[in-house]
Amino acid sequence: MPQHRSALSRPLFGRMSGLLSGLLFLAGCAGMPADRGLSSVSEIVAARGEVRPVWSVNATDELEARNRVQALLAGGLDAEEAAEVALLQSAALRAGLEEVGISHADLVSASRPANPLASFFARFPDGSTGARGTNLGLDLTQSLLGLLALPSRTAAAEARVRAATLRAADEALLLAAETRAALYAVQAAKSVAAMRGLAAQAAGQAAELSRRLHAAGNLSALRLALDEAEYEELLAEAGRAQADLAEAHADASRLMGLGETAWDVSGPLPGLPANDPAAEGLVLLTLDNRLDLASARALADASGREHGLAVDWRFLDDLAAGASAEKETDGRWVVGPSLEISIPLFDQGQGRVAEAEGRLRRQIWEVRALAADAAAEVRGLAARLAARRGVAERLRDRVVPLREKAVAEWQKHYNFMLAGYAELLAAKRAEYRAYEDYVTAVRDWWILLAQLRRASGGRLPGDAPRAEPLRLPDGAAPTKPPADAPAPDHGHGAHAH
């Protein structure tokens, strides 16, 4: 009996241990990255012109990110700094980034062979044949189909990791673009609120003067009512501007993940840079750089590999091989190979192949549709950017200077008592409206630029992310006349009987 065991040990356990060693070697080929793939996303984001974000994967990273955000908030934020805060703070972005770790986990599973299966059995003779002892059996099998398909399955999973990484980076760029747009809106809303406040202040002075003139009998009740109504309307406009500012501030806080944390902008809206980004070759640049398009292509690659797997192994549900050992009732062991194969009698894999082909074709069409949409979006944004620059430049170079000149002329007329104070204030309010239109046009230009950067996949040729602050009015309303100022002449004053 010991001889039987000795003879058995060499072929049985030697072969099985060799098989297990090979499988263990294959199992060690892939592992989960320590940072769950976040560094790869960070590198892609930095390559597209953003400050490289360092997302926390441990307590040290979390502390560094918190300190960086606090340092940025302490000095006030411009658009670039706000984008950095959003990349570090946004909980919604961090939730999306976890898809990268999930795809890496799927890769780990896909790159490892299935565990071998061991089965045991025992049979007890009924004694009618005179046999003694117990009939024992041991089978150890491994799926050959899983091993043969392992390279293709791993390649498909790697393509899905690339797709998830590119998709997460694209979401980060989208968040950065939206945050910049939100900060430009805050800067513009703050300037508009200040100018509407000045306009309301000037209207209040005009209404006060009208009340004094009416009390002295030099102004009609109709004119007084009109001046007071205009003052109240401008107060309402100033209130709406403050509400718009609060809404814009809350939207930017949401995007940056700041909640109720106090923060402010570091300065006014930047003015227009000298030129728009170069539009030449913009569509080709977009098709090369856009990350959601690259992610869709990676998914198409994965679908293609999975379709190839379905076609290559369409006739096999499973194929397994292994070793089988059995102890007879007389104590002898018999050992030999085993093979399990599915017989494609009812299912020849038609459904699997058709499904894989459908997924592949759908992904190809999605790539084409996304490429067409991206090209159209970029062309449209570039045209709108150029048009908005034309509007902003006309307001800056023609409308605002003419309104300023008109105020200066009205000031001279008022100083020589050739015009009334209400007329001077009306000219000043028109100047404020021109500035407001200019601020709005410049805001729209910067928002379109942020959208164009994102739509094209990153920074643009000739793109200047920073510019000099927008020139704003000095904030000085016309000098309020003294209480004993004489009423202006009927022909030139603000009174009318």
DADAGI-V587584 format. One record per pair of residues at least 24 apart in sequence whose C-alpha atoms are under 8 Angstrom apart, sorted by sequence separation. I is the first residue (numbers start at 1). J is the second residue. D is the distance in Angstrom with one decimal. If there is no record, write none. Layout:
i=I j=J d=D
i=I j=J d=D
This chain:
i=116 j=140 d=6.8
i=117 j=141 d=5.3
i=203 j=227 d=7.6
i=204 j=228 d=7.8
i=207 j=231 d=6.7
i=318 j=342 d=5.7
i=403 j=427 d=7.4
i=407 j=431 d=7.4
i=116 j=141 d=5.6
i=117 j=142 d=6.3
i=316 j=341 d=7.5
i=317 j=342 d=5.9
i=116 j=142 d=4.6
i=316 j=342 d=6.0
i=115 j=142 d=7.2
i=116 j=143 d=7.3
i=203 j=230 d=7.1
i=204 j=231 d=5.6
i=316 j=343 d=7.3
i=317 j=344 d=7.9
i=403 j=430 d=6.9
i=404 j=431 d=6.3
i=114 j=142 d=7.6
i=203 j=231 d=4.9
i=316 j=344 d=6.7
i=403 j=431 d=5.0
i=114 j=143 d=7.0
i=315 j=344 d=5.7
i=53 j=84 d=7.3
i=200 j=231 d=6.2
i=203 j=234 d=7.3
i=400 j=431 d=6.7
i=403 j=434 d=7.3
i=439 j=470 d=8.0
i=114 j=146 d=6.7
i=315 j=347 d=7.7
i=316 j=348 d=7.6
i=51 j=84 d=6.6
i=55 j=88 d=6.4
i=113 j=146 d=6.2
i=315 j=348 d=4.9
i=316 j=349 d=7.7
i=50 j=84 d=7.8
i=53 j=87 d=6.5
i=54 j=88 d=7.3
i=113 j=147 d=6.0
i=200 j=234 d=5.0
i=314 j=348 d=6.0
i=315 j=349 d=5.8
i=400 j=434 d=5.7
i=53 j=88 d=6.5
i=199 j=234 d=6.9
i=200 j=235 d=5.4
i=314 j=349 d=4.5
i=399 j=434 d=6.7
i=400 j=435 d=6.4
i=314 j=350 d=7.2
i=113 j=150 d=6.9
i=435 j=472 d=7.2
i=112 j=150 d=7.4
i=196 j=234 d=7.2
i=197 j=235 d=7.5
i=200 j=238 d=6.9
i=314 j=352 d=7.4
i=400 j=438 d=7.9
i=435 j=473 d=7.5
i=111 j=150 d=6.4
i=310 j=349 d=7.6
i=314 j=353 d=7.0
i=395 j=434 d=7.2
i=110 j=150 d=7.4
i=111 j=151 d=7.5
i=196 j=237 d=6.8
i=197 j=238 d=5.4
i=432 j=473 d=7.8
i=111 j=153 d=7.1
i=196 j=238 d=5.0
i=310 j=352 d=6.1
i=311 j=353 d=5.9
i=395 j=437 d=7.5
i=396 j=438 d=6.4
i=110 j=153 d=6.1
i=111 j=154 d=4.8
i=310 j=353 d=5.2
i=395 j=438 d=5.6
i=110 j=154 d=5.4
i=193 j=238 d=6.1
i=196 j=241 d=7.3
i=111 j=157 d=8.0
i=307 j=353 d=6.7
i=310 j=356 d=6.8
i=392 j=438 d=5.8
i=107 j=154 d=6.6
i=110 j=157 d=6.5
i=193 j=241 d=4.8
i=192 j=241 d=6.7
i=193 j=242 d=5.7
i=307 j=356 d=4.8
i=392 j=441 d=5.2
i=428 j=477 d=7.6
i=107 j=157 d=5.0
i=306 j=356 d=6.6
i=307 j=357 d=5.9
i=391 j=441 d=6.8
i=392 j=442 d=5.9
i=428 j=478 d=7.7
i=106 j=157 d=6.8
i=107 j=158 d=6.3
i=189 j=241 d=6.9
i=190 j=242 d=7.9
i=193 j=245 d=7.2
i=389 j=441 d=7.8
i=189 j=242 d=7.9
i=303 j=356 d=7.1
i=307 j=360 d=7.1
i=388 j=441 d=6.5
i=389 j=442 d=7.6
i=425 j=478 d=6.9
i=103 j=157 d=7.6
i=107 j=161 d=7.3
i=388 j=442 d=7.8
i=424 j=478 d=7.5
i=189 j=244 d=6.6
i=190 j=245 d=6.0
i=189 j=245 d=5.0
i=303 j=359 d=6.5
i=304 j=360 d=5.8
i=388 j=444 d=7.2
i=389 j=445 d=6.5
i=103 j=160 d=6.7
i=104 j=161 d=6.1
i=303 j=360 d=5.0
i=388 j=445 d=5.8
i=103 j=161 d=5.2
i=38 j=97 d=7.2
i=186 j=245 d=6.1
i=189 j=248 d=7.4
i=300 j=360 d=6.2
i=303 j=363 d=7.5
i=385 j=445 d=5.9
i=421 j=481 d=7.9
i=100 j=161 d=6.7
i=103 j=164 d=6.7
i=36 j=98 d=7.9
i=38 j=100 d=7.3
i=186 j=248 d=5.3
i=37 j=100 d=6.1
i=38 j=101 d=7.8
i=185 j=248 d=6.2
i=186 j=249 d=5.7
i=300 j=363 d=5.3
i=385 j=448 d=6.0
i=36 j=100 d=6.9
i=37 j=101 d=6.0
i=100 j=164 d=5.3
i=299 j=363 d=7.0
i=300 j=364 d=6.1
i=384 j=448 d=7.5
i=385 j=449 d=6.9
i=36 j=101 d=4.6
i=99 j=164 d=6.5
i=100 j=165 d=5.6
i=183 j=248 d=7.9
i=182 j=248 d=6.6
i=183 j=249 d=7.8
i=186 j=252 d=7.7
i=37 j=104 d=7.3
i=182 j=249 d=7.9
i=296 j=363 d=7.2
i=297 j=364 d=7.9
i=300 j=367 d=7.9
i=381 j=448 d=6.6
i=411 j=478 d=7.9
i=36 j=104 d=7.1
i=100 j=168 d=7.2
i=420 j=488 d=5.7
i=99 j=168 d=7.7
i=182 j=251 d=6.7
i=183 j=252 d=6.1
i=419 j=488 d=7.0
i=420 j=489 d=8.0
i=182 j=252 d=5.1
i=296 j=366 d=7.3
i=297 j=367 d=6.3
i=381 j=451 d=7.5
i=382 j=452 d=7.0
i=418 j=488 d=7.6
i=419 j=489 d=7.9
i=423 j=493 d=7.4
i=33 j=104 d=7.8
i=97 j=168 d=5.6
i=296 j=367 d=5.7
i=381 j=452 d=5.9
i=417 j=488 d=6.4
i=418 j=489 d=7.6
i=422 j=493 d=7.6
i=423 j=494 d=6.4
i=32 j=104 d=6.4
i=96 j=168 d=6.4
i=417 j=489 d=7.8
i=420 j=492 d=6.1
i=421 j=493 d=7.3
i=422 j=494 d=5.4
i=32 j=105 d=6.5
i=179 j=252 d=6.2
i=419 j=492 d=4.8
i=420 j=493 d=3.9
i=421 j=494 d=6.9
i=293 j=367 d=6.5
i=378 j=452 d=6.3
i=418 j=492 d=5.9
i=419 j=493 d=5.3
i=420 j=494 d=5.2
i=96 j=171 d=7.8
i=418 j=493 d=7.7
i=419 j=494 d=7.9
i=32 j=108 d=6.6
i=179 j=255 d=6.0
i=30 j=107 d=7.7
i=31 j=108 d=5.8
i=178 j=255 d=7.6
i=179 j=256 d=7.0
i=191 j=268 d=7.1
i=293 j=370 d=6.5
i=378 j=455 d=6.1
i=30 j=108 d=5.6
i=93 j=171 d=7.2
i=187 j=265 d=6.8
i=293 j=371 d=6.6
i=377 j=455 d=7.0
i=378 j=456 d=6.5
i=93 j=172 d=6.7
i=186 j=265 d=7.8
i=175 j=255 d=7.3
i=187 j=267 d=7.5
i=188 j=268 d=7.4
i=30 j=111 d=6.3
i=187 j=268 d=5.6
i=188 j=269 d=6.0
i=374 j=455 d=6.7
i=29 j=111 d=7.2
i=30 j=112 d=7.5
i=93 j=175 d=7.8
i=183 j=265 d=7.8
i=187 j=269 d=5.2
i=374 j=456 d=7.7
i=29 j=112 d=7.5
i=27 j=111 d=7.4
i=28 j=112 d=7.7
i=287 j=371 d=6.6
i=27 j=112 d=4.7
i=87 j=172 d=6.6
i=184 j=269 d=6.4
i=26 j=112 d=6.4
i=27 j=113 d=6.5
i=26 j=113 d=7.1
i=287 j=374 d=7.6
i=87 j=175 d=7.4
i=286 j=374 d=7.2
i=287 j=375 d=7.4
i=86 j=175 d=7.2
i=87 j=176 d=6.9
i=286 j=375 d=7.1
i=23 j=113 d=7.1
i=86 j=176 d=6.8
i=83 j=175 d=7.6
i=84 j=176 d=7.4
i=283 j=375 d=5.5
i=286 j=378 d=7.7
i=83 j=176 d=4.7
i=86 j=179 d=7.0
i=83 j=177 d=7.4
i=283 j=378 d=6.7
i=83 j=179 d=5.6
i=282 j=378 d=7.5
i=283 j=379 d=7.3
i=82 j=179 d=6.5
i=83 j=180 d=6.0
i=282 j=379 d=8.0
i=82 j=180 d=6.7
i=79 j=179 d=7.4
i=80 j=180 d=6.9
i=79 j=180 d=4.8
i=82 j=183 d=7.1
i=79 j=181 d=7.8
i=279 j=382 d=7.0
i=79 j=183 d=5.7
i=78 j=183 d=7.2
i=79 j=184 d=6.8
i=276 j=385 d=7.7
i=276 j=386 d=7.2
i=272 j=389 d=7.9
i=170 j=290 d=8.0
i=170 j=291 d=5.3
i=44 j=166 d=7.8
i=169 j=291 d=7.2
i=170 j=292 d=6.0
i=16 j=140 d=7.6
i=41 j=165 d=5.7
i=45 j=169 d=5.8
i=167 j=291 d=6.6
i=40 j=165 d=7.1
i=41 j=166 d=7.1
i=44 j=169 d=6.5
i=45 j=170 d=8.0
i=166 j=291 d=5.6
i=167 j=292 d=5.6
i=166 j=292 d=6.7
i=41 j=168 d=6.7
i=42 j=169 d=7.4
i=45 j=172 d=7.2
i=37 j=165 d=7.7
i=41 j=169 d=5.3
i=45 j=173 d=6.9
i=166 j=294 d=6.9
i=167 j=295 d=5.7
i=166 j=295 d=5.3
i=165 j=295 d=7.9
i=163 j=294 d=7.4
i=164 j=295 d=7.0
i=163 j=295 d=4.2
i=162 j=295 d=7.0
i=163 j=296 d=6.8
i=163 j=297 d=7.8
i=163 j=298 d=5.1
i=162 j=298 d=6.4
i=163 j=299 d=5.9
i=160 j=298 d=6.6
i=159 j=298 d=5.4
i=160 j=299 d=6.0
i=159 j=299 d=6.5
i=159 j=301 d=6.4
i=160 j=302 d=6.2
i=159 j=302 d=5.2
i=158 j=302 d=7.9
i=156 j=301 d=7.3
i=157 j=302 d=6.9
i=156 j=302 d=4.4
i=155 j=302 d=7.5
i=156 j=303 d=7.3
i=156 j=305 d=5.7
i=155 j=305 d=7.4
i=156 j=306 d=6.5
i=153 j=305 d=7.5
i=152 j=305 d=6.4
i=153 j=306 d=7.1
i=152 j=306 d=7.6
i=153 j=309 d=7.7
i=152 j=309 d=6.9
i=149 j=309 d=7.0
i=90 j=255 d=6.7
i=290 j=455 d=7.1
i=90 j=256 d=5.6
i=91 j=257 d=6.5
i=290 j=456 d=5.8
i=291 j=457 d=6.2
i=89 j=256 d=6.0
i=90 j=257 d=4.5
i=289 j=456 d=6.7
i=290 j=457 d=4.0
i=89 j=257 d=5.2
i=289 j=457 d=4.9
i=290 j=458 d=7.7
i=86 j=255 d=6.2
i=87 j=256 d=7.5
i=89 j=258 d=7.2
i=286 j=455 d=7.2
i=287 j=456 d=7.8
i=289 j=458 d=7.3
i=86 j=256 d=3.8
i=269 j=439 d=7.9
i=272 j=442 d=6.7
i=286 j=456 d=4.3
i=85 j=256 d=5.9
i=86 j=257 d=6.4
i=271 j=442 d=6.8
i=285 j=456 d=6.8
i=286 j=457 d=6.0
i=83 j=256 d=7.5
i=145 j=318 d=5.9
i=283 j=456 d=7.6
i=82 j=256 d=7.0
i=144 j=318 d=7.8
i=145 j=319 d=5.1
i=269 j=443 d=7.3
i=282 j=456 d=7.3
i=143 j=318 d=7.0
i=144 j=319 d=5.3
i=145 j=320 d=6.9
i=143 j=319 d=5.7
i=144 j=320 d=4.9
i=143 j=320 d=4.0
i=144 j=321 d=6.3
i=142 j=320 d=5.3
i=143 j=321 d=6.4
i=141 j=320 d=6.2
i=142 j=321 d=5.5
i=141 j=321 d=5.3
i=142 j=322 d=5.9
i=141 j=322 d=4.0
i=140 j=322 d=5.3
i=141 j=323 d=6.5
i=278 j=460 d=7.3
i=139 j=322 d=7.2
i=140 j=323 d=5.4
i=277 j=460 d=6.2
i=278 j=461 d=5.7
i=139 j=323 d=5.8
i=140 j=324 d=6.4
i=277 j=461 d=6.0
i=278 j=462 d=5.9
i=139 j=324 d=4.3
i=277 j=462 d=5.0
i=278 j=463 d=7.8
i=77 j=263 d=7.8
i=138 j=324 d=5.8
i=139 j=325 d=6.2
i=276 j=462 d=7.7
i=277 j=463 d=5.0
i=76 j=263 d=6.6
i=77 j=264 d=6.4
i=78 j=265 d=6.0
i=137 j=324 d=7.5
i=138 j=325 d=5.1
i=276 j=463 d=7.3
i=277 j=464 d=7.8
i=76 j=264 d=5.2
i=77 j=265 d=4.5
i=78 j=266 d=5.7
i=137 j=325 d=5.7
i=138 j=326 d=6.2
i=74 j=263 d=7.7
i=76 j=265 d=4.8
i=77 j=266 d=4.8
i=78 j=267 d=7.2
i=137 j=326 d=4.1
i=73 j=263 d=6.0
i=76 j=266 d=4.1
i=77 j=267 d=7.9
i=136 j=326 d=5.6
i=137 j=327 d=6.1
i=73 j=264 d=7.6
i=75 j=266 d=6.6
i=76 j=267 d=7.8
i=135 j=326 d=7.3
i=136 j=327 d=4.9
i=273 j=464 d=7.1
i=135 j=327 d=5.5
i=136 j=328 d=6.9
i=134 j=327 d=7.8
i=135 j=328 d=5.1
i=273 j=466 d=7.9
i=134 j=328 d=7.3
i=135 j=329 d=5.0
i=273 j=467 d=5.7
i=134 j=329 d=5.3
i=272 j=467 d=6.8
i=273 j=468 d=7.8
i=133 j=329 d=4.9
i=270 j=466 d=7.3
i=271 j=467 d=6.0
i=272 j=468 d=7.9
i=132 j=329 d=5.8
i=133 j=330 d=6.7
i=141 j=338 d=7.6
i=270 j=467 d=5.5
i=271 j=468 d=5.7
i=131 j=329 d=6.3
i=132 j=330 d=6.6
i=133 j=331 d=7.2
i=270 j=468 d=5.5
i=271 j=469 d=5.2
i=272 j=470 d=7.7
i=131 j=330 d=7.2
i=270 j=469 d=4.1
i=271 j=470 d=4.1
i=269 j=469 d=5.9
i=270 j=470 d=4.9
i=271 j=471 d=7.3
i=268 j=469 d=6.0
i=269 j=470 d=5.6
i=267 j=469 d=7.4
i=268 j=470 d=6.4
i=125 j=329 d=7.9
i=206 j=421 d=7.0
i=206 j=422 d=5.5
i=206 j=425 d=7.0
i=203 j=425 d=7.0
i=202 j=425 d=6.2
i=202 j=429 d=7.7
i=199 j=428 d=7.7
i=199 j=429 d=5.5
i=199 j=432 d=6.9
i=196 j=432 d=7.5
i=195 j=432 d=6.1
i=195 j=436 d=7.3
i=192 j=436 d=5.8
i=191 j=436 d=7.9
i=192 j=439 d=7.5
i=191 j=439 d=7.6
i=188 j=439 d=6.2
i=188 j=440 d=6.6
i=188 j=443 d=6.2
i=185 j=443 d=6.6
i=184 j=443 d=6.0
i=184 j=446 d=7.0
i=184 j=447 d=6.9
i=181 j=446 d=7.2
i=181 j=447 d=4.8
i=180 j=447 d=7.4
i=181 j=450 d=6.5
i=218 j=487 d=7.2
i=180 j=450 d=6.7
i=178 j=450 d=7.6
i=223 j=495 d=6.7
i=177 j=450 d=5.2
i=178 j=451 d=7.8
i=223 j=496 d=6.7
i=177 j=451 d=6.2
i=213 j=487 d=7.0
i=202 j=477 d=6.1
i=205 j=480 d=6.9
i=220 j=495 d=6.8
i=177 j=453 d=7.6
i=201 j=477 d=7.8
i=202 j=478 d=7.5
i=219 j=495 d=4.7
i=220 j=496 d=6.1
i=177 j=454 d=6.2
i=198 j=475 d=6.8
i=218 j=495 d=6.6
i=219 j=496 d=6.1
i=220 j=497 d=5.1
i=198 j=476 d=8.0
i=219 j=497 d=6.4
i=198 j=477 d=6.9
i=174 j=454 d=6.2
i=195 j=475 d=7.5
i=173 j=454 d=6.3
i=213 j=495 d=7.9
i=173 j=458 d=7.7
i=210 j=495 d=7.9
i=16 j=323 d=7.1
i=15 j=323 d=7.9
i=12 j=323 d=7.6
i=12 j=325 d=7.3
i=12 j=335 d=6.7
i=11 j=335 d=7.7
i=8 j=333 d=6.8
i=8 j=334 d=8.0
i=8 j=335 d=7.7
i=4 j=332 d=6.7
i=5 j=333 d=7.9
i=4 j=333 d=7.1
i=1 j=331 d=7.3
i=80 j=465 d=8.0
i=48 j=457 d=7.0
i=49 j=458 d=6.2
i=48 j=458 d=4.6
i=49 j=459 d=5.6
i=48 j=459 d=6.1
